């Protein structure tokens, strides 16, 4: 089943493109959309922006909690609590989310060439279970039944959001980035309890694999075989990165956000295997606001390990370039400058692929 889970397969648009993380600075989503549409319009992969500086409910965890279907939540001193009646902060989170969805529909509808693709970002299901709390005060992750129910409801909620966006826009192909910074701690049993005096028991690998299989299957059943493509964003410097990748790959994930900095030979070999298995690599290539190499040097930095791994230049179409980190703390000028460099690298790599 995992190898044929088309909800998580690579999208149909061959070629090297540019994209970004979805986190941006400021509080004005209209201005951020102008930047995104200007720098990441077709054929690149535009994103659905998130502006956490707008306050409570705009943060990644609160925004993802608002997607959990048929479950209320509220904000307590220790964090977001699930499966309770909606509090005022939950209502604000839902309102911000729907407002952003409506704004996207307005902006997409006003474009001369209507967009067909979009990348969204949500908290990964196990990071969500580690970050949300039950009514008794402990983490959702601590209870098998609770984490199973919340993750299932979350999958339905994510699917429902994609359905809303597809209905209100011309967008038909969605890339859903699942941010899983807590997955290593979930698997290794190092997530602290609510008291902080001990850690929660590790979640079995088999359960995580099955949970992801269910997550991808719910999306496929709701959206069809070609609407949503899942991309896992794991901590690239995790010593057990290859094992984490294997678990999610067996569950059907075929897209991966990779930061090449510090990767060893074993990690690179695994990435090559993912490419050969028709996976999509979202490669982080430039620090926001950092000094950017010229096009020739930037492209060679990407091509060097590609060639060393023996990968065909024809497979460059499975590569999408993005910044090394989000724009949450960047200025608007840094956003534009960084994306300009990355789109330049992508265009040059695409020409390399075409000429191969």
N, C-alpha and C positions, 0 to 999 in steps of 0.2 A: 504493500500500500504506500509507504513513504516515497518510493521512487517514482510513483505515478501520480503523486499529489500535485495536480496542476495549479492549485491555488497558490503554490509557492514557487512556481517555475519562473524562469527569466522571461521578461516581456518580449513582444514580437519586433521591437524596433532595433535592428542591428546597427552597429556603428558605435564609435567612441563618443560619449557625451559628457557633459558636466552637470553636476548637481551640488547640493549643499545639505548640511544639517538644517533642521527646521527652526532652530532657536535664533531669534534676532533681537537687537537692542531696541529700546524705546517703548513708547506706548501708543503709537499711531500706526495701526495695521495698514491703512491706505497707502502711506508713504513707503512702507516696506514692500507692499505688493508692487508698487511702481518699480522699485529696484529689482525685485525678483523677475517680473515680466520683462524688464529691459535687459537683464543679464542672463537669464535662464529660460528665455522663450524657446519654442520649438526650433531646432530638433533637440535642444537640451532638455533636461528634466527639471521643471519648475517644482517648487515646494509649497506646502501649505504652512504659512509661518505661525510661530508661536512667540508671543511677547510676554515673558514672565514678569517683566518690570511693571505690568499693569496691576500686580498685587495678588492677593489671595484668590485662588481659583484659576489663575492663569499659570500657576506653576505646573510643571510636567505631571506630577503625581495627582494633583487635584483635577487637572484636565482629563487624565486617563480614568480617574475614579468616576467622572461624569459620564463615561462611556459604558460603565458596567450596567447591563440591562436589568431593569426591574429591581434595583436595589438602591435604597436611599443611603446617604452618607452625610457626615458633618465633620467639623473641625474641632478637635480637642487640643489641650495644651501639648499632648504627646504626639499629635499628628492626625491624619485623616482616619476616621472610623467608618466602617462599612456596615450595611445591613441594619440601619437605623433610619427613622424618619429624616427626610432632608432638613438640614439646618440652613441658616441664612447664607453661609459660605458656599454650601452645595448649590443653592439656587443661583448664586452669583457665578459659580463655575459653569453651570449648565447654560446660563444666559450668555456668557462670554463665548462659549463654544458655538451655540446656535447663531450668534451675531457674526462670528467669524465665518461660519458656513455660508450665511446669506451674503456676506461681503464678497466672498470668493465667487459666488454665483453671479453677482452683479459685475465684477471685474472681468470674469471670463466671458460673460455675455456681451460685454462692450468691445471686445477685441475683434478686429477685422477677420483674423484667422483664428477660429475657435480652437482652443487647446484640446488635445486628446489624451495627454498624460499628466500625472501629478504624483509627487511623493509626499506622503504624510509620515509623521513620526508619533508613535505612542510608546508608553512604557511597556517593556516586555512583561509577559504574564507572570513570571516568577519574581521579577523585581517588584511588580505590583503587589503580589502576595506577601512579599517581605516588607513592603512599605506601608500597607494598610493595616488597620487594627480592628479587632472584634469589639463588640459591645462590652465584653469583660475586661478589656484593656490589653490583651495580648495580641501579638501579630497574627494576621490571617494564616501566615505560613506555618504557625504552630499546630494547626488542626487539619488533619487530612481531608475531612469532609468539607470544611470551610474553604480551603484552598482549591479543591476540586470544583465546588459550586461557583466560587468567585471567578475562577479562570474560564469556566464554561460560559457564565453570564457575560464576562468581558468579551469573549470571542463573538457572541451574538451582538453585543453593543458596537464593537468595531465594524462588524459586517453591516449593521444598520446605518452607521455613519457613512460608509462607502456608498450604500444604496441611496442615501439622501443626496450626497454630492453628485453621484451619477445622474440622478433624476433632475437636479437643478442646474446642471451644466452639460456641456458636450463631452466631458471627460469620460472615457471608457476604460482606460487602463491605469491602475493605481499601483504604486510601489509603496508598501507599508513597512517602514523601518521600525523594528522592535528593539528598543534600547534595553539591554540586559546587564547593567553594571553590577547587579547583585547576584547574578547567576553563579559565579564561582563560590561565593560565600554560602549560597543555598545548597550547592552540591557538597561543599566541604564542611558544612556544619559550623560555620563561624558567624552566623547572623546572631546578634545579641538579643536576648529576651527583652521585654518591655522594661524590666527592672535594671537591666544592664549588668547583672551579677553573674550571669551564665550565658551560654549560647544555646540556640535551638538545635535539635537533632537534624542531621543532614537529610535532605530529601533524596530518596533512592534514584539512581540514574534511570532505572526502568520507568519510574513514575514521571520523571521530567520528559523522557522520550514519548511516553504515551500521552502526556498532557499536551505536548506540542503537536502530536499527530491529531488529536482531537481538535485543537485550535485551528490547524490548517484545514481540517475536514469541514468544520462548521463554516469557515469562510468560503470554501469551494461550493458547498451545498447551497449557500445563500446567494453567492455572486456569480456562479458559473466557472468555467474552466480557464478563462483568460482575463478576468477583470482585476484580480489582486495578486501581487507578487510579493512574497515576504522576504525581508532582508534582515538578518540578525546583526546587531551591533554589540559585540562582546568586547571586554577589555583586552586589547591586543597584546599587552605586556604580561598577561596572565601566564604563568609557567605551564599551566595545564591547558593552554589554548587548544591544542590539537584534540585533546579528549573532549572538550566542550563542543568543538566543531563537529566531531564525529557523532555525538549524541543528537544534535539538532539536524545534522545532515541525514541521519537515519530516520528522523521524524518527518523529513520532507522539505526542509529549508534548503533553498538553492541560491540565495543571495547573501553576500557577506561584506560588512564594512571592515576594512583592513587598514590599520596604520602600520606601514612597513618599518618604521623606526625601531631598531633593536631586535627585529625578528631574526631567529637563527635558521640554520639550514633545514632543520626538521619542519619548522613552521612554513618555510617557503615551499618545501616539497609537498606539504599538505595543500597549500594554496594552488600549486600546479595541478594536483589531483582534482581539486574542485573545478578548476577551469576545464580540464579534460572531461569532466563529468557534466559539462554544459552549464556550470554555475556562472553566476554574475559576481564580479568583484568590484566593490565600490572602494576605490583606492584613495586614501587621504594623502595629498601631495604637497600642501602648502599651508603654513601656519598663518592664520588671519593676522594681517598687519605686519607680517614678517617680510624680510627682503626676498624678493622673488628672482630666481635665475631667469635668464633669457629663454626664449622658446627652445632653441637648440639644446642648451644644457638641461632644461627642465624635461624635455622629451627623452634625452639620453639617460637621465636618471631613472626614468620609468622603464625604458627599453632594456637597460643593462640586465637587471635580474630576470626580465621576461625571456631574453635570449639565453641567459645562463641556465635557466630551467628547461630549455629546449622547447619552449612553447612557440607555436606557429604564429607569425604575424597576422595571419587571417583570423586568429582568435582574439585579436585586440578589440573586436566588436563586443566582447563580453566584459569589457572594462568601462567603468564609469568613474570619472575623476571628481573629487570633492575636497574641501578644505580639511586640514588636520585640526579638527575641533570646531565648535559652533561659533556663531557670530554674536553670542549673547552679550559679550562685553566689548564689542567692537564699535567703532564709529561708522556712520553711513559711508564715508569716504573709503574706509578700510574694506567694507563689504564690497563696494563697487570695484575697487582696485584688485582685491583678491580674486573675485569671480572673473574679472577680465583676464587675469593671467591664466586661470584654470581653463577657461573656455578656449584660450589660445593654444594651450597644450593639447586639449582635446581635439581641436581642429587639425593640428599637425599630426597627431597620432592617427586620426581617421584617414588623413591623406596617406600616411605610411601603410595603413591596412589596405587601402584601395590600390596602392601601387605594388603591393607585394605579389 
